[in-house]
Amino acid sequence: MNFEQLKPQVETIVLNTGKTVKERLLSLCELLEKHVNHYNWVGFYFRNGIKEELVLGPYVGEPTDHTVIPFGKGICGQVAISNQNFVVPDVSAQDNYIACSITVKAEIVVPIFVDGKNIGQIDIDSNTPDPFTDADERFLEFVCAKVTKIL
């Protein structure tokens, strides 16, 4: 399924007020992991109040020990500081990478902004080397913009 076909499903999930925010975020993770072949771990991290750390939110994929990530550490921690998308075609080439699984080859992280503040991010790991394109970035920016409306 291509990204354009997924967009209406993303909107349907986000607008489903019969579910909690956490349930909707989990549904988004499930949708993306199921329908995008190179998305093997999909999750959300959110800023922990005023602390300079991220806390793991809903996700699908292999369990992770990385439930709290300090700002600046790993790809997610770097995005928390830079406020920029971060695409890593080869995680083994990154000095500041937190390994979640030996099967992960690439990662993409896109921040989520509410009222101009970076409050979290969507994090996607892939077991495929260098799978992420501009289309992935644009689609994940779309997802984050929709998520912003329910946070």
C-alpha positions in Angstrom: 0.0 0.0 0.0 1.4 3.4 -0.9 1.5 6.5 1.3 -1.4 8.2 -0.5 -3.6 5.2 0.2 -2.6 5.3 3.9 -3.4 9.0 4.5 -7.2 8.5 4.7 -6.7 5.7 7.2 -4.4 7.9 9.3 -7.1 10.5 9.4 -9.8 8.0 10.3 -7.7 6.8 13.2 -6.8 10.2 14.5 -10.5 11.4 14.3 -11.8 8.4 16.2 -12.8 10.0 19.4 -14.2 6.7 20.6 -10.7 5.8 21.5 -8.2 7.4 23.8 -5.2 9.3 22.5 -2.9 6.4 23.5 -5.1 3.9 21.7 -5.1 6.0 18.6 -1.4 6.4 18.6 -1.0 2.6 19.0 -3.4 2.1 16.1 -1.3 4.4 13.9 1.8 2.4 14.8 0.0 -0.8 13.9 -1.2 0.6 10.6 2.3 1.8 9.6 4.1 -1.3 10.7 1.5 -3.6 8.9 1.3 -1.7 5.6 4.8 -0.3 5.0 7.2 -3.3 4.4 10.3 -1.5 5.5 8.8 -0.2 8.8 9.8 -2.9 11.3 9.5 -1.0 14.6 7.2 2.0 14.8 6.8 4.1 18.0 6.3 7.4 19.6 8.5 9.1 22.1 7.4 12.2 24.1 9.1 14.8 26.2 8.9 14.0 29.9 7.3 17.2 31.3 10.1 19.8 31.8 12.8 17.2 32.0 15.2 17.0 29.1 14.4 13.4 28.3 12.0 11.4 26.1 9.7 8.7 27.4 8.5 5.8 25.2 4.8 6.0 24.3 2.8 3.5 22.2 4.8 1.3 19.8 4.8 -1.9 17.8 7.7 -4.1 17.2 10.4 -5.8 19.3 10.4 -4.8 22.9 13.0 -2.2 23.8 14.9 -1.4 27.0 15.1 2.3 25.8 12.0 3.6 27.5 13.7 6.8 28.6 16.2 8.6 26.3 18.1 11.7 27.5 18.1 14.7 25.1 21.2 14.5 22.8 21.6 10.7 23.1 20.8 8.5 20.1 18.9 9.6 17.1 15.8 10.4 19.0 17.7 12.4 21.6 19.4 14.4 18.8 16.0 15.2 17.2 14.8 16.4 20.5 17.5 19.1 20.4 17.8 19.8 16.6 14.0 19.9 15.9 14.8 18.4 12.5 14.0 15.2 10.8 16.8 12.7 11.0 17.2 9.9 8.4 19.9 7.3 9.1 20.5 5.1 6.1 23.0 2.9 8.0 22.9 2.9 11.8 26.3 1.3 12.0 27.8 4.5 10.6 26.4 6.6 13.4 28.6 7.3 16.5 25.6 8.4 18.6 23.3 5.6 17.8 21.4 3.6 20.5 21.2 0.0 19.3 17.7 -1.5 20.0 18.2 -4.6 18.0 21.0 -6.2 16.0 18.5 -6.5 13.1 18.0 -2.8 12.7 19.8 -1.3 9.7 18.3 2.1 9.3 16.2 4.6 11.2 14.0 7.7 10.6 12.8 10.1 13.3 10.4 13.0 12.6 9.5 15.5 15.4 6.0 16.4 16.5 5.3 20.1 17.3 2.5 21.5 19.4 2.3 25.3 19.5 5.7 25.5 17.9 7.3 23.3 20.6 8.9 19.9 19.9 6.9 17.7 22.3 7.8 14.3 20.8 8.5 12.3 17.7 7.7 9.3 15.6 10.6 6.8 15.4 10.8 4.1 12.8 13.4 1.4 12.6 14.0 -0.7 9.5 15.7 -4.0 9.1 16.4 -3.0 5.4 19.5 -1.0 4.6 18.9 2.5 3.4 15.1 2.2 2.7 13.9 5.7 3.5 13.1 8.2 0.8 11.8 11.8 0.7 8.4 10.2 0.3 8.8 8.5 3.7 9.8 11.9 5.3 6.8 13.7 3.7 4.4 11.0 4.8 5.7 10.9 8.4 5.5 14.7 8.5 1.8 14.3 7.5 1.3 11.7 10.2 2.9 14.0 12.8 0.8 16.9 11.7 -2.4 14.8 12.2 -1.1 13.6 15.6 -0.6 17.2 16.7 -4.3 17.7 16.6 -5.0 15.1 19.3 -2.3 16.0 21.7 
